[in-house]
């Protein structure tokens, strides 16, 4: 199930992997219910959150059913796909929580997710070797697998968006960093740290400024707020590793047509005199204008899930998760998601009765959440055309929930069965 997460095979009904995950997770959950096995989610709080996510999407759809465009088959509309996607994400969340019993299970899920990323990255490497030939991938994936616009080649992997792929690569950088820092065997440690460098390389080859900024914010969080938790030695190691990795990748990608630094620094379109402070300002202003025109009850529950582009400025409207939530799911949707992020990260990591590996696991998962929250300020993973990436994030939400909120239970289980 995890191996198909990075894949976004496009059909008129939506990404195939969404259907695969929905059917497999629902089937497993139904079989477990029939066999009267206990559900993995015992927290009343998380049950409320999951219910609200589903109810809000359905309610927003029903309230706006006359307003939304349902041309063509109803099930293939972006609004129906949005409902299917949130159902798929919730079922995947439940499946993973049910499957985890120990911290080793969490690490296994993260390792498998990293291998899924590495397998999908083969397409990215092929793009770099011969970008023009790889345009044929558009026949099999929901969007072009490579972009050759004015910044040169920008890899997208199988996600269908170089910006989402940059965030994906940043997450996997932190996963491989964790595996490298906790591995004792020298050969395996070298492999995971090499994988970390490879993930940074692919992230920079997306030429997304947001990816660099979000990974930088995540590393800054590690080096400052969590420095005491992970220790001075590891903090210094992270600092030198981060600087060294960026230097190496910058040198490697400095050749003709692949100059990452030139691409990242060019065409920032900053016009402070016109109130534009970055290249997203115009689109964000358009989004806020659309929000100001909303009337009750749309201000509360939005204009409906799965809204497609409302402007020609960018393909996806409005290039910020938080503005998109205000428009599609209203103030209720925005507050729900912000509360979800805050709740996931809220518990303090207590070092007593935990090994160094267990502490670092929780720190890295919190850092991944920081990266997501920061990066989503300039991109949105809730997309009617690229919905498969949402499942990757919900997998990590499940790992965060188990590691941070169910710490005592899985730690005690491990001690009792060691």
ABEGO torsion letter per residue (X at the ends): XAAAAABBBBBAAEBAAAAAAAAAAAAAAAAAAAAGBBBABABAAAAAAAAAAAAAAAAAAAAAAAABBABEBAAABAAAAAAAAAAAAAAAAAAAAAABABAAAAAAAAAAAAAAAAAAAAAAAAAAABAAAAAAAAAABABBABBABAAEBBBAEAAGBAAAAAAAAAAAAAAAAAAAAABABAAAAAAAAAAAAAAAAAAAAAGBAAAAAAAAAAAAAAABAAAAAAEAAAAAAAAAAAAAAAAAAAAAAABBGABAAAAAABGAGBBAAAGBABAAAAAAAAAAAAAAABBOAAAAAEAEBGBBBABAABABOAGBAAAAAAAAAEAAAAAAAAAAAAAAAABBBBABGBBAAAAAAAAAAAAAAAAAAAAAAABBABBAABAAAAAAAAAAAAAAAAAAAAAAAAAAAAAAAX
